[in-house]
């Protein structure tokens, strides 16, 4: 797959497929809806299901919403089945991604995140990428990834 952006070409070798973790990271770090659509199309052509959404707010208010929003988007877009084991796996993947992303973030920091979820029917990966800031001068990017087994 070749992606042309600003006169430059990025090559991604998918001849041997792509795993759910890399798919989720690629989708989360995409810069535009067009890039999202392109990546989702490639993932779909490889038999992977994916969804992506954005969410923002203050850290301590946002954290309780992340799991619910992620599960809701996964179910809405058919990334997981509406069964207890799939929902449970996504919740744990969210918690794992949160730990990596928010481990040392101050509770009152502001967050703007893109959350991407990719599944192959056996595994699910949740990637959260975005910006956090305690103050406008301290704004920086963060990323977290969680992966869980859905089962057969």
Phi and psi in radians as a Rosetta constraint file:
Dihedral C 1 N 2 CA 2 C 2 CIRCULARHARMONIC -1.936 0.35
Dihedral N 2 CA 2 C 2 N 3 CIRCULARHARMONIC 2.323 0.35
Dihedral C 2 N 3 CA 3 C 3 CIRCULARHARMONIC -2.056 0.35
Dihedral N 3 CA 3 C 3 N 4 CIRCULARHARMONIC 2.144 0.35
Dihedral C 3 N 4 CA 4 C 4 CIRCULARHARMONIC -1.798 0.35
Dihedral N 4 CA 4 C 4 N 5 CIRCULARHARMONIC 2.143 0.35
Dihedral C 4 N 5 CA 5 C 5 CIRCULARHARMONIC -2.413 0.35
Dihedral N 5 CA 5 C 5 N 6 CIRCULARHARMONIC 2.206 0.35
Dihedral C 5 N 6 CA 6 C 6 CIRCULARHARMONIC 0.861 0.35
Dihedral N 6 CA 6 C 6 N 7 CIRCULARHARMONIC 0.733 0.35
Dihedral C 6 N 7 CA 7 C 7 CIRCULARHARMONIC 1.405 0.35
Dihedral N 7 CA 7 C 7 N 8 CIRCULARHARMONIC -0.010 0.35
Dihedral C 7 N 8 CA 8 C 8 CIRCULARHARMONIC -1.974 0.35
Dihedral N 8 CA 8 C 8 N 9 CIRCULARHARMONIC 2.593 0.35
Dihedral C 8 N 9 CA 9 C 9 CIRCULARHARMONIC -1.936 0.35
Dihedral N 9 CA 9 C 9 N 10 CIRCULARHARMONIC 2.294 0.35
Dihedral C 9 N 10 CA 10 C 10 CIRCULARHARMONIC -1.893 0.35
Dihedral N 10 CA 10 C 10 N 11 CIRCULARHARMONIC 2.220 0.35
Dihedral C 10 N 11 CA 11 C 11 CIRCULARHARMONIC -1.840 0.35
Dihedral N 11 CA 11 C 11 N 12 CIRCULARHARMONIC 2.310 0.35
Dihedral C 11 N 12 CA 12 C 12 CIRCULARHARMONIC -2.156 0.35
Dihedral N 12 CA 12 C 12 N 13 CIRCULARHARMONIC 2.016 0.35
Dihedral C 12 N 13 CA 13 C 13 CIRCULARHARMONIC -1.464 0.35
Dihedral N 13 CA 13 C 13 N 14 CIRCULARHARMONIC 1.923 0.35
Dihedral C 13 N 14 CA 14 C 14 CIRCULARHARMONIC -1.994 0.35
Dihedral N 14 CA 14 C 14 N 15 CIRCULARHARMONIC 0.332 0.35
Dihedral C 14 N 15 CA 15 C 15 CIRCULARHARMONIC -1.076 0.35
Dihedral N 15 CA 15 C 15 N 16 CIRCULARHARMONIC -0.464 0.35
Dihedral C 15 N 16 CA 16 C 16 CIRCULARHARMONIC -1.858 0.35
Dihedral N 16 CA 16 C 16 N 17 CIRCULARHARMONIC 0.339 0.35
Dihedral C 16 N 17 CA 17 C 17 CIRCULARHARMONIC 1.485 0.35
Dihedral N 17 CA 17 C 17 N 18 CIRCULARHARMONIC -3.023 0.35
Dihedral C 17 N 18 CA 18 C 18 CIRCULARHARMONIC -2.580 0.35
Dihedral N 18 CA 18 C 18 N 19 CIRCULARHARMONIC 2.466 0.35
Dihedral C 18 N 19 CA 19 C 19 CIRCULARHARMONIC -1.491 0.35
Dihedral N 19 CA 19 C 19 N 20 CIRCULARHARMONIC 2.891 0.35
Dihedral C 19 N 20 CA 20 C 20 CIRCULARHARMONIC -1.117 0.35
Dihedral N 20 CA 20 C 20 N 21 CIRCULARHARMONIC -0.564 0.35
Dihedral C 20 N 21 CA 21 C 21 CIRCULARHARMONIC -1.131 0.35
Dihedral N 21 CA 21 C 21 N 22 CIRCULARHARMONIC -0.866 0.35
Dihedral C 21 N 22 CA 22 C 22 CIRCULARHARMONIC -1.138 0.35
Dihedral N 22 CA 22 C 22 N 23 CIRCULARHARMONIC -0.662 0.35
Dihedral C 22 N 23 CA 23 C 23 CIRCULARHARMONIC -1.064 0.35
Dihedral N 23 CA 23 C 23 N 24 CIRCULARHARMONIC -0.763 0.35
Dihedral C 23 N 24 CA 24 C 24 CIRCULARHARMONIC -1.153 0.35
Dihedral N 24 CA 24 C 24 N 25 CIRCULARHARMONIC -0.718 0.35
Dihedral C 24 N 25 CA 25 C 25 CIRCULARHARMONIC -1.130 0.35
Dihedral N 25 CA 25 C 25 N 26 CIRCULARHARMONIC -0.827 0.35
Dihedral C 25 N 26 CA 26 C 26 CIRCULARHARMONIC -1.001 0.35
Dihedral N 26 CA 26 C 26 N 27 CIRCULARHARMONIC -0.762 0.35
Dihedral C 26 N 27 CA 27 C 27 CIRCULARHARMONIC -1.175 0.35
Dihedral N 27 CA 27 C 27 N 28 CIRCULARHARMONIC -0.704 0.35
Dihedral C 27 N 28 CA 28 C 28 CIRCULARHARMONIC -1.180 0.35
Dihedral N 28 CA 28 C 28 N 29 CIRCULARHARMONIC -0.594 0.35
Dihedral C 28 N 29 CA 29 C 29 CIRCULARHARMONIC -1.599 0.35
Dihedral N 29 CA 29 C 29 N 30 CIRCULARHARMONIC 0.030 0.35
Dihedral C 29 N 30 CA 30 C 30 CIRCULARHARMONIC -1.044 0.35
Dihedral N 30 CA 30 C 30 N 31 CIRCULARHARMONIC 2.575 0.35
Dihedral C 30 N 31 CA 31 C 31 CIRCULARHARMONIC -1.716 0.35
Dihedral N 31 CA 31 C 31 N 32 CIRCULARHARMONIC -0.209 0.35
Dihedral C 31 N 32 CA 32 C 32 CIRCULARHARMONIC -2.616 0.35
Dihedral N 32 CA 32 C 32 N 33 CIRCULARHARMONIC 2.914 0.35
Dihedral C 32 N 33 CA 33 C 33 CIRCULARHARMONIC -1.114 0.35
Dihedral N 33 CA 33 C 33 N 34 CIRCULARHARMONIC -0.577 0.35
Dihedral C 33 N 34 CA 34 C 34 CIRCULARHARMONIC -1.141 0.35
Dihedral N 34 CA 34 C 34 N 35 CIRCULARHARMONIC -0.789 0.35
Dihedral C 34 N 35 CA 35 C 35 CIRCULARHARMONIC -1.085 0.35
Dihedral N 35 CA 35 C 35 N 36 CIRCULARHARMONIC -0.735 0.35
Dihedral C 35 N 36 CA 36 C 36 CIRCULARHARMONIC -0.987 0.35
Dihedral N 36 CA 36 C 36 N 37 CIRCULARHARMONIC -0.850 0.35
Dihedral C 36 N 37 CA 37 C 37 CIRCULARHARMONIC -1.077 0.35
Dihedral N 37 CA 37 C 37 N 38 CIRCULARHARMONIC -0.722 0.35
Dihedral C 37 N 38 CA 38 C 38 CIRCULARHARMONIC -1.101 0.35
Dihedral N 38 CA 38 C 38 N 39 CIRCULARHARMONIC -0.826 0.35
Dihedral C 38 N 39 CA 39 C 39 CIRCULARHARMONIC -1.149 0.35
Dihedral N 39 CA 39 C 39 N 40 CIRCULARHARMONIC -0.741 0.35
Dihedral C 39 N 40 CA 40 C 40 CIRCULARHARMONIC -1.082 0.35
Dihedral N 40 CA 40 C 40 N 41 CIRCULARHARMONIC -0.661 0.35
Dihedral C 40 N 41 CA 41 C 41 CIRCULARHARMONIC -1.102 0.35
Dihedral N 41 CA 41 C 41 N 42 CIRCULARHARMONIC -0.756 0.35
Dihedral C 41 N 42 CA 42 C 42 CIRCULARHARMONIC -1.130 0.35
Dihedral N 42 CA 42 C 42 N 43 CIRCULARHARMONIC -0.796 0.35
Dihedral C 42 N 43 CA 43 C 43 CIRCULARHARMONIC -1.049 0.35
Dihedral N 43 CA 43 C 43 N 44 CIRCULARHARMONIC -0.760 0.35
Dihedral C 43 N 44 CA 44 C 44 CIRCULARHARMONIC -1.081 0.35
Dihedral N 44 CA 44 C 44 N 45 CIRCULARHARMONIC -0.709 0.35
Dihedral C 44 N 45 CA 45 C 45 CIRCULARHARMONIC -1.137 0.35
Dihedral N 45 CA 45 C 45 N 46 CIRCULARHARMONIC -0.347 0.35
Dihedral C 45 N 46 CA 46 C 46 CIRCULARHARMONIC -1.678 0.35
Dihedral N 46 CA 46 C 46 N 47 CIRCULARHARMONIC 0.103 0.35
Dihedral C 46 N 47 CA 47 C 47 CIRCULARHARMONIC 1.499 0.35
Dihedral N 47 CA 47 C 47 N 48 CIRCULARHARMONIC 0.228 0.35
Dihedral C 47 N 48 CA 48 C 48 CIRCULARHARMONIC -1.710 0.35
Dihedral N 48 CA 48 C 48 N 49 CIRCULARHARMONIC 2.566 0.35
Dihedral C 48 N 49 CA 49 C 49 CIRCULARHARMONIC -1.873 0.35
Dihedral N 49 CA 49 C 49 N 50 CIRCULARHARMONIC 2.487 0.35
Dihedral C 49 N 50 CA 50 C 50 CIRCULARHARMONIC -2.576 0.35
Dihedral N 50 CA 50 C 50 N 51 CIRCULARHARMONIC 2.670 0.35
Dihedral C 50 N 51 CA 51 C 51 CIRCULARHARMONIC -2.527 0.35
Dihedral N 51 CA 51 C 51 N 52 CIRCULARHARMONIC 2.765 0.35
Dihedral C 51 N 52 CA 52 C 52 CIRCULARHARMONIC -2.596 0.35
Dihedral N 52 CA 52 C 52 N 53 CIRCULARHARMONIC 2.488 0.35
Dihedral C 52 N 53 CA 53 C 53 CIRCULARHARMONIC -2.667 0.35
Dihedral N 53 CA 53 C 53 N 54 CIRCULARHARMONIC 2.873 0.35
Dihedral C 53 N 54 CA 54 C 54 CIRCULARHARMONIC -1.994 0.35
Dihedral N 54 CA 54 C 54 N 55 CIRCULARHARMONIC 2.575 0.35
Dihedral C 54 N 55 CA 55 C 55 CIRCULARHARMONIC -2.615 0.35
Dihedral N 55 CA 55 C 55 N 56 CIRCULARHARMONIC 2.554 0.35
Dihedral C 55 N 56 CA 56 C 56 CIRCULARHARMONIC -2.580 0.35
Dihedral N 56 CA 56 C 56 N 57 CIRCULARHARMONIC 2.839 0.35
Dihedral C 56 N 57 CA 57 C 57 CIRCULARHARMONIC 2.700 0.35
Dihedral N 57 CA 57 C 57 N 58 CIRCULARHARMONIC -2.992 0.35
Dihedral C 57 N 58 CA 58 C 58 CIRCULARHARMONIC -1.427 0.35
Dihedral N 58 CA 58 C 58 N 59 CIRCULARHARMONIC 2.383 0.35
Dihedral C 58 N 59 CA 59 C 59 CIRCULARHARMONIC -0.744 0.35
Dihedral N 59 CA 59 C 59 N 60 CIRCULARHARMONIC -0.998 0.35
Dihedral C 59 N 60 CA 60 C 60 CIRCULARHARMONIC -1.206 0.35
Dihedral N 60 CA 60 C 60 N 61 CIRCULARHARMONIC -0.357 0.35
Dihedral C 60 N 61 CA 61 C 61 CIRCULARHARMONIC -1.557 0.35
Dihedral N 61 CA 61 C 61 N 62 CIRCULARHARMONIC -0.485 0.35
Dihedral C 61 N 62 CA 62 C 62 CIRCULARHARMONIC -1.399 0.35
Dihedral N 62 CA 62 C 62 N 63 CIRCULARHARMONIC -0.662 0.35
Dihedral C 62 N 63 CA 63 C 63 CIRCULARHARMONIC -0.925 0.35
Dihedral N 63 CA 63 C 63 N 64 CIRCULARHARMONIC -0.785 0.35
Dihedral C 63 N 64 CA 64 C 64 CIRCULARHARMONIC -1.142 0.35
Dihedral N 64 CA 64 C 64 N 65 CIRCULARHARMONIC -0.390 0.35
Dihedral C 64 N 65 CA 65 C 65 CIRCULARHARMONIC -1.480 0.35
Dihedral N 65 CA 65 C 65 N 66 CIRCULARHARMONIC -0.400 0.35
Dihedral C 65 N 66 CA 66 C 66 CIRCULARHARMONIC -1.056 0.35
Dihedral N 66 CA 66 C 66 N 67 CIRCULARHARMONIC -0.815 0.35
Dihedral C 66 N 67 CA 67 C 67 CIRCULARHARMONIC -1.107 0.35
Dihedral N 67 CA 67 C 67 N 68 CIRCULARHARMONIC -0.816 0.35
Dihedral C 67 N 68 CA 68 C 68 CIRCULARHARMONIC -1.099 0.35
Dihedral N 68 CA 68 C 68 N 69 CIRCULARHARMONIC -0.821 0.35
Dihedral C 68 N 69 CA 69 C 69 CIRCULARHARMONIC -1.113 0.35
Dihedral N 69 CA 69 C 69 N 70 CIRCULARHARMONIC -0.675 0.35
Dihedral C 69 N 70 CA 70 C 70 CIRCULARHARMONIC -1.171 0.35
Dihedral N 70 CA 70 C 70 N 71 CIRCULARHARMONIC -0.832 0.35
Dihedral C 70 N 71 CA 71 C 71 CIRCULARHARMONIC -1.063 0.35
Dihedral N 71 CA 71 C 71 N 72 CIRCULARHARMONIC -0.782 0.35
Dihedral C 71 N 72 CA 72 C 72 CIRCULARHARMONIC -1.019 0.35
Dihedral N 72 CA 72 C 72 N 73 CIRCULARHARMONIC -0.804 0.35
Dihedral C 72 N 73 CA 73 C 73 CIRCULARHARMONIC -1.160 0.35
Dihedral N 73 CA 73 C 73 N 74 CIRCULARHARMONIC -0.681 0.35
Dihedral C 73 N 74 CA 74 C 74 CIRCULARHARMONIC -1.071 0.35
Dihedral N 74 CA 74 C 74 N 75 CIRCULARHARMONIC -0.791 0.35
Dihedral C 74 N 75 CA 75 C 75 CIRCULARHARMONIC -1.180 0.35
Dihedral N 75 CA 75 C 75 N 76 CIRCULARHARMONIC -0.735 0.35
Dihedral C 75 N 76 CA 76 C 76 CIRCULARHARMONIC -1.068 0.35
Dihedral N 76 CA 76 C 76 N 77 CIRCULARHARMONIC -0.627 0.35
Dihedral C 76 N 77 CA 77 C 77 CIRCULARHARMONIC -1.789 0.35
Dihedral N 77 CA 77 C 77 N 78 CIRCULARHARMONIC 0.151 0.35
Dihedral C 77 N 78 CA 78 C 78 CIRCULARHARMONIC 1.220 0.35
Dihedral N 78 CA 78 C 78 N 79 CIRCULARHARMONIC 0.419 0.35
Dihedral C 78 N 79 CA 79 C 79 CIRCULARHARMONIC -1.280 0.35
Dihedral N 79 CA 79 C 79 N 80 CIRCULARHARMONIC -0.603 0.35
Dihedral C 79 N 80 CA 80 C 80 CIRCULARHARMONIC -2.250 0.35
Dihedral N 80 CA 80 C 80 N 81 CIRCULARHARMONIC 2.872 0.35
Dihedral C 80 N 81 CA 81 C 81 CIRCULARHARMONIC -1.463 0.35
Dihedral N 81 CA 81 C 81 N 82 CIRCULARHARMONIC 2.730 0.35
Dihedral C 81 N 82 CA 82 C 82 CIRCULARHARMONIC -1.503 0.35
Dihedral N 82 CA 82 C 82 N 83 CIRCULARHARMONIC 1.148 0.35
Dihedral C 82 N 83 CA 83 C 83 CIRCULARHARMONIC -2.294 0.35
Dihedral N 83 CA 83 C 83 N 84 CIRCULARHARMONIC 2.685 0.35
Dihedral C 83 N 84 CA 84 C 84 CIRCULARHARMONIC -0.976 0.35
Dihedral N 84 CA 84 C 84 N 85 CIRCULARHARMONIC -0.735 0.35
Dihedral C 84 N 85 CA 85 C 85 CIRCULARHARMONIC -1.128 0.35
Dihedral N 85 CA 85 C 85 N 86 CIRCULARHARMONIC -0.671 0.35
Dihedral C 85 N 86 CA 86 C 86 CIRCULARHARMONIC -1.219 0.35
Dihedral N 86 CA 86 C 86 N 87 CIRCULARHARMONIC -0.773 0.35
Dihedral C 86 N 87 CA 87 C 87 CIRCULARHARMONIC -1.093 0.35
Dihedral N 87 CA 87 C 87 N 88 CIRCULARHARMONIC -0.742 0.35
Dihedral C 87 N 88 CA 88 C 88 CIRCULARHARMONIC -1.056 0.35
Dihedral N 88 CA 88 C 88 N 89 CIRCULARHARMONIC -0.764 0.35
Dihedral C 88 N 89 CA 89 C 89 CIRCULARHARMONIC -1.100 0.35
Dihedral N 89 CA 89 C 89 N 90 CIRCULARHARMONIC -0.732 0.35
Dihedral C 89 N 90 CA 90 C 90 CIRCULARHARMONIC -1.122 0.35
Dihedral N 90 CA 90 C 90 N 91 CIRCULARHARMONIC -0.739 0.35
Dihedral C 90 N 91 CA 91 C 91 CIRCULARHARMONIC -1.047 0.35
Dihedral N 91 CA 91 C 91 N 92 CIRCULARHARMONIC -0.754 0.35
Dihedral C 91 N 92 CA 92 C 92 CIRCULARHARMONIC -1.185 0.35
Dihedral N 92 CA 92 C 92 N 93 CIRCULARHARMONIC -0.622 0.35
Dihedral C 92 N 93 CA 93 C 93 CIRCULARHARMONIC -1.141 0.35
Dihedral N 93 CA 93 C 93 N 94 CIRCULARHARMONIC -0.660 0.35
Dihedral C 93 N 94 CA 94 C 94 CIRCULARHARMONIC -1.084 0.35
Dihedral N 94 CA 94 C 94 N 95 CIRCULARHARMONIC -0.801 0.35
Dihedral C 94 N 95 CA 95 C 95 CIRCULARHARMONIC -1.076 0.35
Dihedral N 95 CA 95 C 95 N 96 CIRCULARHARMONIC -0.689 0.35
Dihedral C 95 N 96 CA 96 C 96 CIRCULARHARMONIC -1.146 0.35
Dihedral N 96 CA 96 C 96 N 97 CIRCULARHARMONIC -0.764 0.35
Dihedral C 96 N 97 CA 97 C 97 CIRCULARHARMONIC -1.124 0.35
Dihedral N 97 CA 97 C 97 N 98 CIRCULARHARMONIC -0.707 0.35
Dihedral C 97 N 98 CA 98 C 98 CIRCULARHARMONIC -1.051 0.35
Dihedral N 98 CA 98 C 98 N 99 CIRCULARHARMONIC -0.743 0.35
Dihedral C 98 N 99 CA 99 C 99 CIRCULARHARMONIC -1.027 0.35
Dihedral N 99 CA 99 C 99 N 100 CIRCULARHARMONIC -0.758 0.35
Dihedral C 99 N 100 CA 100 C 100 CIRCULARHARMONIC -1.206 0.35
Dihedral N 100 CA 100 C 100 N 101 CIRCULARHARMONIC -0.632 0.35
Dihedral C 100 N 101 CA 101 C 101 CIRCULARHARMONIC -1.414 0.35
Dihedral N 101 CA 101 C 101 N 102 CIRCULARHARMONIC -0.713 0.35
Dihedral C 101 N 102 CA 102 C 102 CIRCULARHARMONIC -1.980 0.35
Dihedral N 102 CA 102 C 102 N 103 CIRCULARHARMONIC 0.215 0.35
Dihedral C 102 N 103 CA 103 C 103 CIRCULARHARMONIC -0.885 0.35
Dihedral N 103 CA 103 C 103 N 104 CIRCULARHARMONIC -0.802 0.35
Dihedral C 103 N 104 CA 104 C 104 CIRCULARHARMONIC -2.059 0.35
Dihedral N 104 CA 104 C 104 N 105 CIRCULARHARMONIC 0.337 0.35
Dihedral C 104 N 105 CA 105 C 105 CIRCULARHARMONIC -1.354 0.35
Dihedral N 105 CA 105 C 105 N 106 CIRCULARHARMONIC 2.299 0.35
Dihedral C 105 N 106 CA 106 C 106 CIRCULARHARMONIC -1.050 0.35
Dihedral N 106 CA 106 C 106 N 107 CIRCULARHARMONIC 2.523 0.35
Dihedral C 106 N 107 CA 107 C 107 CIRCULARHARMONIC -1.033 0.35
Dihedral N 107 CA 107 C 107 N 108 CIRCULARHARMONIC -0.509 0.35
Dihedral C 107 N 108 CA 108 C 108 CIRCULARHARMONIC -1.696 0.35
Dihedral N 108 CA 108 C 108 N 109 CIRCULARHARMONIC 0.239 0.35
Dihedral C 108 N 109 CA 109 C 109 CIRCULARHARMONIC -1.324 0.35
Dihedral N 109 CA 109 C 109 N 110 CIRCULARHARMONIC 2.687 0.35
Dihedral C 109 N 110 CA 110 C 110 CIRCULARHARMONIC -1.638 0.35
Dihedral N 110 CA 110 C 110 N 111 CIRCULARHARMONIC 2.400 0.35
Dihedral C 110 N 111 CA 111 C 111 CIRCULARHARMONIC -2.209 0.35
Dihedral N 111 CA 111 C 111 N 112 CIRCULARHARMONIC 2.488 0.35
Dihedral C 111 N 112 CA 112 C 112 CIRCULARHARMONIC -2.318 0.35
Dihedral N 112 CA 112 C 112 N 113 CIRCULARHARMONIC 1.962 0.35
Dihedral C 112 N 113 CA 113 C 113 CIRCULARHARMONIC -2.143 0.35
Dihedral N 113 CA 113 C 113 N 114 CIRCULARHARMONIC 2.588 0.35
Dihedral C 113 N 114 CA 114 C 114 CIRCULARHARMONIC -1.910 0.35
Dihedral N 114 CA 114 C 114 N 115 CIRCULARHARMONIC 2.200 0.35
Dihedral C 114 N 115 CA 115 C 115 CIRCULARHARMONIC -1.957 0.35
Dihedral N 115 CA 115 C 115 N 116 CIRCULARHARMONIC 2.187 0.35
Dihedral C 115 N 116 CA 116 C 116 CIRCULARHARMONIC -2.128 0.35
Dihedral N 116 CA 116 C 116 N 117 CIRCULARHARMONIC 2.419 0.35
Dihedral C 116 N 117 CA 117 C 117 CIRCULARHARMONIC -2.245 0.35
Dihedral N 117 CA 117 C 117 N 118 CIRCULARHARMONIC 2.316 0.35
Dihedral C 117 N 118 CA 118 C 118 CIRCULARHARMONIC -2.308 0.35
Dihedral N 118 CA 118 C 118 N 119 CIRCULARHARMONIC 2.399 0.35
Dihedral C 118 N 119 CA 119 C 119 CIRCULARHARMONIC -2.398 0.35
Dihedral N 119 CA 119 C 119 N 120 CIRCULARHARMONIC 2.550 0.35
Dihedral C 119 N 120 CA 120 C 120 CIRCULARHARMONIC -1.907 0.35
Dihedral N 120 CA 120 C 120 N 121 CIRCULARHARMONIC 0.182 0.35
Dihedral C 120 N 121 CA 121 C 121 CIRCULARHARMONIC 1.633 0.35
Dihedral N 121 CA 121 C 121 N 122 CIRCULARHARMONIC -0.333 0.35
Dihedral C 121 N 122 CA 122 C 122 CIRCULARHARMONIC -1.994 0.35
Dihedral N 122 CA 122 C 122 N 123 CIRCULARHARMONIC -0.615 0.35
Dihedral C 122 N 123 CA 123 C 123 CIRCULARHARMONIC -2.171 0.35
Dihedral N 123 CA 123 C 123 N 124 CIRCULARHARMONIC 2.670 0.35
Dihedral C 123 N 124 CA 124 C 124 CIRCULARHARMONIC -2.332 0.35
Dihedral N 124 CA 124 C 124 N 125 CIRCULARHARMONIC 2.379 0.35
Dihedral C 124 N 125 CA 125 C 125 CIRCULARHARMONIC -2.128 0.35
Dihedral N 125 CA 125 C 125 N 126 CIRCULARHARMONIC 2.355 0.35
Dihedral C 125 N 126 CA 126 C 126 CIRCULARHARMONIC -2.067 0.35
Dihedral N 126 CA 126 C 126 N 127 CIRCULARHARMONIC 2.144 0.35
Dihedral C 126 N 127 CA 127 C 127 CIRCULARHARMONIC -2.094 0.35
Dihedral N 127 CA 127 C 127 N 128 CIRCULARHARMONIC 2.301 0.35
Dihedral C 127 N 128 CA 128 C 128 CIRCULARHARMONIC -2.062 0.35
Dihedral N 128 CA 128 C 128 N 129 CIRCULARHARMONIC 2.201 0.35
Dihedral C 128 N 129 CA 129 C 129 CIRCULARHARMONIC -2.356 0.35
Dihedral N 129 CA 129 C 129 N 130 CIRCULARHARMONIC 2.403 0.35
Dihedral C 129 N 130 CA 130 C 130 CIRCULARHARMONIC 3.029 0.35
Dihedral N 130 CA 130 C 130 N 131 CIRCULARHARMONIC -2.772 0.35
Dihedral C 130 N 131 CA 131 C 131 CIRCULARHARMONIC -2.044 0.35
Dihedral N 131 CA 131 C 131 N 132 CIRCULARHARMONIC 2.553 0.35
Dihedral C 131 N 132 CA 132 C 132 CIRCULARHARMONIC -2.337 0.35
Dihedral N 132 CA 132 C 132 N 133 CIRCULARHARMONIC 2.627 0.35
Dihedral C 132 N 133 CA 133 C 133 CIRCULARHARMONIC -2.712 0.35
Dihedral N 133 CA 133 C 133 N 134 CIRCULARHARMONIC 2.319 0.35
Dihedral C 133 N 134 CA 134 C 134 CIRCULARHARMONIC -1.492 0.35
Dihedral N 134 CA 134 C 134 N 135 CIRCULARHARMONIC -0.551 0.35
Dihedral C 134 N 135 CA 135 C 135 CIRCULARHARMONIC -2.520 0.35
Dihedral N 135 CA 135 C 135 N 136 CIRCULARHARMONIC 2.665 0.35
Dihedral C 135 N 136 CA 136 C 136 CIRCULARHARMONIC -0.956 0.35
Dihedral N 136 CA 136 C 136 N 137 CIRCULARHARMONIC -0.526 0.35
Dihedral C 136 N 137 CA 137 C 137 CIRCULARHARMONIC -1.407 0.35
Dihedral N 137 CA 137 C 137 N 138 CIRCULARHARMONIC -0.152 0.35
Dihedral C 137 N 138 CA 138 C 138 CIRCULARHARMONIC -1.890 0.35
Dihedral N 138 CA 138 C 138 N 139 CIRCULARHARMONIC 0.241 0.35
Dihedral C 138 N 139 CA 139 C 139 CIRCULARHARMONIC -1.051 0.35
Dihedral N 139 CA 139 C 139 N 140 CIRCULARHARMONIC 2.290 0.35
Dihedral C 139 N 140 CA 140 C 140 CIRCULARHARMONIC -2.687 0.35
Dihedral N 140 CA 140 C 140 N 141 CIRCULARHARMONIC 2.895 0.35
Dihedral C 140 N 141 CA 141 C 141 CIRCULARHARMONIC -1.625 0.35
Dihedral N 141 CA 141 C 141 N 142 CIRCULARHARMONIC 2.642 0.35
Dihedral C 141 N 142 CA 142 C 142 CIRCULARHARMONIC -2.407 0.35
Dihedral N 142 CA 142 C 142 N 143 CIRCULARHARMONIC 2.756 0.35
Dihedral C 142 N 143 CA 143 C 143 CIRCULARHARMONIC -2.553 0.35
Dihedral N 143 CA 143 C 143 N 144 CIRCULARHARMONIC 2.533 0.35
Dihedral C 143 N 144 CA 144 C 144 CIRCULARHARMONIC -2.495 0.35
Dihedral N 144 CA 144 C 144 N 145 CIRCULARHARMONIC 2.555 0.35
Dihedral C 144 N 145 CA 145 C 145 CIRCULARHARMONIC -2.364 0.35
Dihedral N 145 CA 145 C 145 N 146 CIRCULARHARMONIC 2.347 0.35
Dihedral C 145 N 146 CA 146 C 146 CIRCULARHARMONIC -2.289 0.35
Dihedral N 146 CA 146 C 146 N 147 CIRCULARHARMONIC 2.439 0.35
Dihedral C 146 N 147 CA 147 C 147 CIRCULARHARMONIC -2.344 0.35
Dihedral N 147 CA 147 C 147 N 148 CIRCULARHARMONIC 2.354 0.35
Dihedral C 147 N 148 CA 148 C 148 CIRCULARHARMONIC -2.427 0.35
Dihedral N 148 CA 148 C 148 N 149 CIRCULARHARMONIC 2.688 0.35
Dihedral C 148 N 149 CA 149 C 149 CIRCULARHARMONIC -1.529 0.35
Dihedral N 149 CA 149 C 149 N 150 CIRCULARHARMONIC 2.231 0.35
Dihedral C 149 N 150 CA 150 C 150 CIRCULARHARMONIC -1.501 0.35
Dihedral N 150 CA 150 C 150 N 151 CIRCULARHARMONIC -0.561 0.35
Dihedral C 150 N 151 CA 151 C 151 CIRCULARHARMONIC 1.965 0.35
Dihedral N 151 CA 151 C 151 N 152 CIRCULARHARMONIC -3.122 0.35
